[in-house]
Amino acid sequence: MYTQSFDTQTNAKVERANSDSREDAFLARIRRDEKIEPQDWMPDAYKKTLVRQISQHAHSEVVGMLPEGGWITRAPSLKRKEILLAKVQDEGGHGLYLYSAAETLGVTRDELVDALHSGKAKYSSIFNYETKTWADIGIIGWLVDGAAIMNQVPLCRCSYGPYARAMIRICKEESFHQRQGFDIVHALCKGAAAQKAMAQESLNRWWWPTLMMFGPHDSDSTHSGQAAEYGIKRLSNDELRQKFVDVTVAQAEFLGLTIPDPALVWNAERGHYDFGSIDWDEFWKVVNGEGPCNESRMQDRVSAFENGRWVREAASAHATKRAERALAAVAAKAPVTTHDPVAA
C-alpha cells in the first residue's frame, strides 16, 4: 500500500514536471512571436482563453447585423441600400470566419451558438443600443467600426494562427465599413441644418457606449493579463481606448461635430487627450442583460436561427445525398477482384 502511494506521488510529480516543461517551451514560442497552430500542444488555459475571446467576437459580428439590418429598406437611396446590404453581409461573413477559427480548438458550432442563445456567452455591449435614426447608421460605421478596427488590428499578430489569419481579412473589410459610415456622417454634416443636428444628436448618444466597447479599466479586467501573457492581446483596454480618442477628435473637428465630453482636453505633457469618466454602472448593466435592447436582440437572433433551421437541414440532407451518389459512382467503376470477399 505504501509502495503504491509512493508510485502514485512519483508519477504525479513526473507529470507536473513534464507539463511545466511543455508550458515553458510553449511560452518561449510565444515570446519568439511564433504562431501556434491547431495541431500544436497548448495549455488548457490558452485554449479556454481563445475559445472565450473568439466566440465572443463571432457572436458580436452576428448580433451586430441586427441594429443595421432594420435600416436596409429605410436607407435614403438605392445606393445607400446596396452599400448597407453589402456591409451587413460582410458582418455575417466575419462571424463565419471566427466560428470556423474557434472550431479548430475542438469546440463545435452548435455549442457556440447554444451558449449565445442561452445567455452563457457574451457579445459586445454596443449592439444593445437602439438605432433610432439614419444618422445612427453613419455613426456606427464611423465610431463603432472605428473602435473595432482599433481593437482588431493588433489581433492580426495574435499568437494563434487561425485567429490571426481571419483577422487580416476582417480588418480589411472593416476599414471599408468605417469609410462608409464616415461618408454618411460627412454627407449629413454638409447638408441642411436639421441633418447636421441629427448627426450631432446621434454622436451624443453613441460616444460613451463606444468608449465602453474597449472593456473595463485594465485594473478591473479579469482576462486581459493572461491574454497578454499568451500573446493573444497585444494592447490593453485603456491603451486602445486612448488611441481611439486621440484619433477620433480630429475627425470630429473636420466634420464640425462636438464630442459630448466637457472634460475633453489636449494634455501636452502626456501627448494625449484627457477625457471624462465613463459610466461603468451603465456598462455593467448592459453587459449583464439590462440594456435598452438586450432582450429584443436575443429574441431576434434566436428567431432567425429557428426560422432558418429548415434551410440548414435541407442543405445537410442534400450534401449527404451527393456524398452517397459519389460513393456509389466510385463503387460502380471499381473492378471486382478475387480478393473481394463480397464478390467471392
ROFIVEX-86472 format. One record per residue (C-alpha): chain; x, y, z. Coordinates in nm, 3 decimals, decimal comma. Example, Ala and Ser with C-alpha at 12.3 -4.5 7.8 and 13.67 -1.06 7.14 Angstrom:
2
mol A&u 1,230&v -0,450&w 0,780
mol A&u 1,367&v -0,106&w 0,714
! end
This chain:
344
mol A&u 0,000&v 0,000&w 0,000
mol A&u 0,285&v 0,235&w 0,088
mol A&u 0,463&v 0,143&w -0,238
mol A&u 0,151&v 0,211&w -0,442
mol A&u 0,105&v 0,551&w -0,275
mol A&u 0,472&v 0,636&w -0,335
mol A&u 0,446&v 0,536&w -0,702
mol A&u 0,132&v 0,749&w -0,745
mol A&u 0,302&v 1,053&w -0,594
mol A&u 0,610&v 0,998&w -0,808
mol A&u 0,405&v 0,969&w -1,127
mol A&u 0,215&v 1,287&w -1,037
mol A&u 0,543&v 1,474&w -0,987
mol A&u 0,674&v 1,349&w -1,322
mol A&u 0,355&v 1,454&w -1,496
mol A&u 0,369&v 1,801&w -1,339
mol A&u 0,734&v 1,836&w -1,440
mol A&u 0,655&v 1,732&w -1,799
mol A&u 0,361&v 1,971&w -1,810
mol A&u 0,573&v 2,257&w -1,672
mol A&u 0,844&v 2,182&w -1,926
mol A&u 0,594&v 2,186&w -2,214
mol A&u 0,440&v 2,511&w -2,092
mol A&u 0,783&v 2,671&w -2,063
mol A&u 0,858&v 2,570&w -2,421
mol A&u 0,516&v 2,697&w -2,528
mol A&u 0,571&v 3,038&w -2,365
mol A&u 0,914&v 3,056&w -2,525
mol A&u 0,747&v 3,018&w -2,865
mol A&u 0,505&v 3,297&w -2,774
mol A&u 0,796&v 3,524&w -2,683
mol A&u 0,958&v 3,447&w -3,020
mol A&u 0,635&v 3,555&w -3,192
mol A&u 0,584&v 3,208&w -3,341
mol A&u 0,233&v 3,116&w -3,450
mol A&u 0,057&v 2,838&w -3,261
mol A&u -0,139&v 2,607&w -3,490
mol A&u -0,430&v 2,372&w -3,409
mol A&u -0,212&v 2,058&w -3,415
mol A&u 0,039&v 2,206&w -3,168
mol A&u 0,036&v 2,135&w -2,796
mol A&u -0,113&v 2,421&w -2,596
mol A&u -0,208&v 2,470&w -2,230
mol A&u -0,574&v 2,424&w -2,142
mol A&u -0,585&v 2,783&w -2,015
mol A&u -0,464&v 2,909&w -2,354
mol A&u -0,731&v 2,712&w -2,537
mol A&u -1,001&v 2,826&w -2,294
mol A&u -0,899&v 3,191&w -2,331
mol A&u -0,907&v 3,164&w -2,710
mol A&u -1,247&v 2,994&w -2,721
mol A&u -1,394&v 3,261&w -2,496
mol A&u -1,247&v 3,552&w -2,692
mol A&u -1,301&v 3,420&w -3,045
mol A&u -1,657&v 3,306&w -2,976
mol A&u -1,745&v 3,638&w -2,812
mol A&u -1,603&v 3,813&w -3,117
mol A&u -1,804&v 3,587&w -3,352
mol A&u -2,124&v 3,646&w -3,156
mol A&u -2,064&v 4,021&w -3,174
mol A&u -2,035&v 4,009&w -3,553
mol A&u -2,359&v 3,814&w -3,590
mol A&u -2,561&v 4,012&w -3,336
mol A&u -2,409&v 4,327&w -3,483
mol A&u -2,603&v 4,264&w -3,804
mol A&u -2,930&v 4,341&w -3,623
mol A&u -2,901&v 4,715&w -3,542
mol A&u -2,820&v 4,795&w -3,904
mol A&u -3,026&v 4,527&w -4,079
mol A&u -3,350&v 4,703&w -3,992
mol A&u -3,236&v 5,010&w -4,185
mol A&u -3,165&v 4,838&w -4,519
mol A&u -3,518&v 4,902&w -4,651
mol A&u -3,527&v 5,252&w -4,496
mol A&u -3,196&v 5,382&w -4,634
mol A&u -3,247&v 5,712&w -4,821
mol A&u -3,136&v 5,593&w -5,166
mol A&u -3,081&v 5,277&w -5,368
mol A&u -2,705&v 5,331&w -5,346
mol A&u -2,720&v 5,353&w -4,967
mol A&u -2,937&v 5,040&w -4,955
mol A&u -2,688&v 4,844&w -5,166
mol A&u -2,391&v 4,957&w -4,957
mol A&u -2,561&v 4,881&w -4,627
mol A&u -2,678&v 4,541&w -4,751
mol A&u -2,322&v 4,455&w -4,852
mol A&u -2,195&v 4,567&w -4,512
mol A&u -2,444&v 4,352&w -4,320
mol A&u -2,349&v 4,055&w -4,539
mol A&u -1,983&v 4,120&w -4,456
mol A&u -2,061&v 4,104&w -4,084
mol A&u -2,223&v 3,763&w -4,132
mol A&u -1,909&v 3,651&w -4,313
mol A&u -1,692&v 3,773&w -4,028
mol A&u -1,895&v 3,562&w -3,789
mol A&u -1,838&v 3,261&w -4,016
mol A&u -1,459&v 3,314&w -4,024
mol A&u -1,446&v 3,342&w -3,647
mol A&u -1,672&v 3,046&w -3,570
mol A&u -1,451&v 2,841&w -3,805
mol A&u -1,139&v 2,958&w -3,620
mol A&u -1,296&v 2,860&w -3,286
mol A&u -1,385&v 2,516&w -3,422
mol A&u -1,014&v 2,443&w -3,476
mol A&u -0,986&v 2,439&w -3,096
mol A&u -1,222&v 2,142&w -3,065
mol A&u -1,547&v 2,322&w -2,988
mol A&u -1,848&v 2,271&w -3,217
mol A&u -2,054&v 2,540&w -3,388
mol A&u -2,366&v 2,411&w -3,213
mol A&u -2,200&v 2,451&w -2,873
mol A&u -2,102&v 2,808&w -2,952
mol A&u -2,447&v 2,906&w -3,078
mol A&u -2,621&v 2,736&w -2,786
mol A&u -2,402&v 2,933&w -2,543
mol A&u -2,505&v 3,258&w -2,712
mol A&u -2,877&v 3,179&w -2,723
mol A&u -2,883&v 3,058&w -2,361
mol A&u -2,714&v 3,375&w -2,237
mol A&u -2,399&v 3,196&w -2,119
mol A&u -2,181&v 3,370&w -2,379
mol A&u -2,138&v 3,745&w -2,413
mol A&u -2,116&v 3,975&w -2,713
mol A&u -2,017&v 4,340&w -2,743
mol A&u -2,234&v 4,565&w -2,527
mol A&u -2,255&v 4,827&w -2,804
mol A&u -2,509&v 4,624&w -3,000
mol A&u -2,767&v 4,653&w -2,724
mol A&u -2,837&v 5,016&w -2,811
mol A&u -3,118&v 5,125&w -3,042
mol A&u -3,062&v 5,265&w -3,392
mol A&u -3,321&v 5,542&w -3,390
mol A&u -3,223&v 5,745&w -3,698
mol A&u -3,038&v 5,712&w -4,027
mol A&u -2,754&v 5,910&w -3,868
mol A&u -2,704&v 5,619&w -3,627
mol A&u -2,601&v 5,400&w -3,919
mol A&u -2,333&v 5,651&w -4,009
mol A&u -2,216&v 5,692&w -3,651
mol A&u -2,196&v 5,314&w -3,608
mol A&u -1,976&v 5,288&w -3,916
mol A&u -1,756&v 5,579&w -3,816
mol A&u -1,726&v 5,522&w -3,440
mol A&u -1,821&v 5,160&w -3,366
mol A&u -1,638&v 5,010&w -3,662
mol A&u -1,354&v 5,254&w -3,600
mol A&u -1,324&v 5,127&w -3,243
mol A&u -1,344&v 4,770&w -3,370
mol A&u -1,055&v 4,833&w -3,609
mol A&u -0,850&v 4,989&w -3,329
mol A&u -0,910&v 4,675&w -3,122
mol A&u -0,874&v 4,421&w -3,401
mol A&u -0,566&v 4,532&w -3,596
mol A&u -0,334&v 4,412&w -3,314
mol A&u -0,516&v 4,075&w -3,330
mol A&u -0,366&v 4,023&w -3,677
mol A&u -0,047&v 3,949&w -3,479
mol A&u -0,226&v 3,719&w -3,234
mol A&u -0,023&v 3,412&w -3,137
mol A&u -0,293&v 3,170&w -3,259
mol A&u -0,259&v 3,125&w -3,635
mol A&u -0,622&v 3,067&w -3,742
mol A&u -0,744&v 3,369&w -3,543
mol A&u -0,468&v 3,596&w -3,674
mol A&u -0,531&v 3,499&w -4,036
mol A&u -0,907&v 3,550&w -4,002
mol A&u -0,845&v 3,895&w -3,857
mol A&u -0,639&v 4,010&w -4,155
mol A&u -0,935&v 3,981&w -4,390
mol A&u -1,184&v 4,108&w -4,133
mol A&u -0,980&v 4,423&w -4,070
mol A&u -0,958&v 4,498&w -4,442
mol A&u -1,335&v 4,480&w -4,471
mol A&u -1,393&v 4,675&w -4,150
mol A&u -1,186&v 4,961&w -4,291
mol A&u -1,439&v 4,992&w -4,574
mol A&u -1,721&v 4,988&w -4,321
mol A&u -1,566&v 5,276&w -4,132
mol A&u -1,529&v 5,477&w -4,453
mol A&u -1,892&v 5,406&w -4,540
mol A&u -2,005&v 5,533&w -4,201
mol A&u -1,785&v 5,842&w -4,218
mol A&u -1,923&v 5,915&w -4,564
mol A&u -2,281&v 5,906&w -4,431
mol A&u -2,196&v 6,141&w -4,143
mol A&u -2,000&v 6,369&w -4,376
mol A&u -2,297&v 6,393&w -4,613
mol A&u -2,528&v 6,481&w -4,323
mol A&u -2,291&v 6,746&w -4,191
mol A&u -2,271&v 6,906&w -4,538
mol A&u -2,650&v 6,900&w -4,574
mol A&u -2,928&v 7,101&w -4,414
mol A&u -2,904&v 7,226&w -4,057
mol A&u -3,156&v 6,961&w -3,948
mol A&u -2,937&v 6,686&w -4,098
mol A&u -2,627&v 6,807&w -3,917
mol A&u -2,827&v 6,834&w -3,597
mol A&u -2,936&v 6,471&w -3,643
mol A&u -2,570&v 6,367&w -3,678
mol A&u -2,477&v 6,560&w -3,362
mol A&u -2,766&v 6,406&w -3,166
mol A&u -2,656&v 6,060&w -3,275
mol A&u -2,295&v 6,128&w -3,178
mol A&u -2,418&v 6,242&w -2,835
mol A&u -2,587&v 5,905&w -2,778
mol A&u -2,317&v 5,678&w -2,917
mol A&u -1,994&v 5,838&w -2,792
mol A&u -1,984&v 5,693&w -2,442
mol A&u -2,113&v 5,344&w -2,533
mol A&u -1,838&v 5,335&w -2,797
mol A&u -1,570&v 5,409&w -2,537
mol A&u -1,717&v 5,128&w -2,327
mol A&u -1,655&v 4,886&w -2,618
mol A&u -1,290&v 4,853&w -2,518
mol A&u -1,392&v 4,693&w -2,191
mol A&u -1,330&v 4,785&w -1,826
mol A&u -1,021&v 4,961&w -1,698
mol A&u -0,712&v 4,741&w -1,703
mol A&u -0,721&v 4,719&w -1,323
mol A&u -1,074&v 4,575&w -1,341
mol A&u -1,028&v 4,344&w -1,639
mol A&u -1,046&v 3,976&w -1,545
mol A&u -0,893&v 3,822&w -1,857
mol A&u -0,655&v 4,082&w -2,000
mol A&u -0,346&v 3,976&w -1,806
mol A&u -0,349&v 3,616&w -1,918
mol A&u -0,448&v 3,708&w -2,274
mol A&u -0,145&v 3,938&w -2,289
mol A&u 0,088&v 3,671&w -2,147
mol A&u -0,027&v 3,427&w -2,415
mol A&u 0,025&v 3,677&w -2,697
mol A&u -0,347&v 3,691&w -2,775
mol A&u -0,393&v 4,053&w -2,670
mol A&u -0,120&v 4,297&w -2,768
mol A&u -0,253&v 4,623&w -2,621
mol A&u -0,452&v 4,682&w -2,303
mol A&u -0,809&v 4,814&w -2,286
mol A&u -0,701&v 5,157&w -2,165
mol A&u -0,426&v 5,188&w -2,428
mol A&u -0,670&v 5,108&w -2,708
mol A&u -0,933&v 5,346&w -2,570
mol A&u -0,677&v 5,628&w -2,552
mol A&u -0,563&v 5,567&w -2,910
mol A&u -0,923&v 5,577&w -3,029
mol A&u -0,995&v 5,909&w -2,856
mol A&u -0,675&v 6,066&w -2,989
mol A&u -0,759&v 5,970&w -3,348
mol A&u -1,130&v 6,049&w -3,336
mol A&u -1,112&v 6,406&w -3,200
mol A&u -0,954&v 6,537&w -3,521
mol A&u -1,215&v 6,356&w -3,731
mol A&u -1,498&v 6,515&w -3,533
mol A&u -1,340&v 6,857&w -3,577
mol A&u -1,320&v 6,803&w -3,953
mol A&u -1,691&v 6,715&w -3,959
mol A&u -1,778&v 7,015&w -3,746
mol A&u -1,925&v 6,799&w -3,470
mol A&u -1,875&v 6,837&w -3,096
mol A&u -1,775&v 6,536&w -2,888
mol A&u -2,010&v 6,532&w -2,586
mol A&u -1,742&v 6,546&w -2,320
mol A&u -1,672&v 6,880&w -2,145
mol A&u -1,363&v 6,727&w -1,984
mol A&u -1,202&v 6,651&w -2,321
mol A&u -0,877&v 6,849&w -2,349
mol A&u -0,534&v 6,802&w -2,501
mol A&u -0,266&v 6,721&w -2,245
mol A&u 0,065&v 6,840&w -2,388
mol A&u 0,264&v 6,676&w -2,109
mol A&u 0,117&v 6,331&w -2,180
mol A&u 0,086&v 6,384&w -2,554
mol A&u -0,272&v 6,256&w -2,539
mol A&u -0,623&v 6,381&w -2,484
mol A&u -0,764&v 6,372&w -2,133
mol A&u -1,129&v 6,274&w -2,127
mol A&u -1,413&v 6,238&w -1,879
mol A&u -1,515&v 5,944&w -1,662
mol A&u -1,711&v 5,657&w -1,814
mol A&u -2,034&v 5,548&w -1,650
mol A&u -1,926&v 5,196&w -1,560
mol A&u -2,257&v 5,128&w -1,386
mol A&u -2,426&v 5,161&w -1,725
mol A&u -2,160&v 4,938&w -1,885
mol A&u -2,210&v 4,652&w -1,641
mol A&u -2,587&v 4,693&w -1,656
mol A&u -2,581&v 4,642&w -2,033
mol A&u -2,327&v 4,358&w -2,014
mol A&u -2,545&v 4,178&w -1,762
mol A&u -2,853&v 4,192&w -1,983
mol A&u -3,028&v 4,509&w -1,874
mol A&u -2,951&v 4,731&w -2,173
mol A&u -3,211&v 4,900&w -2,394
mol A&u -3,219&v 4,618&w -2,650
mol A&u -3,066&v 4,309&w -2,484
mol A&u -3,391&v 4,115&w -2,477
mol A&u -3,504&v 4,207&w -2,828
mol A&u -3,161&v 4,132&w -2,977
mol A&u -3,165&v 3,778&w -2,838
mol A&u -3,526&v 3,721&w -2,940
mol A&u -3,445&v 3,827&w -3,296
mol A&u -3,129&v 3,615&w -3,309
mol A&u -3,300&v 3,300&w -3,176
mol A&u -3,599&v 3,356&w -3,404
mol A&u -3,374&v 3,390&w -3,710
mol A&u -3,187&v 3,074&w -3,609
mol A&u -3,506&v 2,872&w -3,568
mol A&u -3,666&v 3,007&w -3,885
mol A&u -3,357&v 2,906&w -4,080
mol A&u -3,342&v 2,554&w -3,938
mol A&u -3,518&v 2,400&w -4,240
mol A&u -3,257&v 2,553&w -4,473
mol A&u -2,970&v 2,402&w -4,275
mol A&u -3,144&v 2,062&w -4,259
mol A&u -3,217&v 2,069&w -4,634
mol A&u -2,858&v 2,163&w -4,713
mol A&u -2,729&v 1,885&w -4,487
mol A&u -2,960&v 1,628&w -4,648
mol A&u -2,855&v 1,741&w -4,996
mol A&u -2,486&v 1,714&w -4,903
mol A&u -2,543&v 1,362&w -4,767
mol A&u -2,717&v 1,252&w -5,088
mol A&u -2,439&v 1,395&w -5,303
mol A&u -2,179&v 1,209&w -5,098
mol A&u -2,376&v 0,885&w -5,126
mol A&u -2,410&v 0,923&w -5,503
mol A&u -2,038&v 0,994&w -5,534
mol A&u -1,952&v 0,681&w -5,336
mol A&u -2,194&v 0,473&w -5,540
mol A&u -2,038&v 0,601&w -5,863
mol A&u -1,689&v 0,511&w -5,743
mol A&u -1,807&v 0,167&w -5,633
mol A&u -1,973&v 0,103&w -5,971
mol A&u -1,649&v 0,180&w -6,156
mol A&u -1,425&v -0,021&w -5,922
mol A&u -1,301&v -0,350&w -6,073
mol A&u -1,404&v -0,674&w -5,897
mol A&u -1,102&v -0,877&w -5,773
mol A&u -1,070&v -1,225&w -5,630
mol A&u -0,961&v -1,068&w -5,303
mol A&u -1,305&v -0,915&w -5,259
mol A&u -1,488&v -1,139&w -5,007
mol A&u -1,823&v -0,996&w -5,112
mol A&u -1,764&v -1,077&w -5,477
mol A&u -1,640&v -1,423&w -5,387
! end
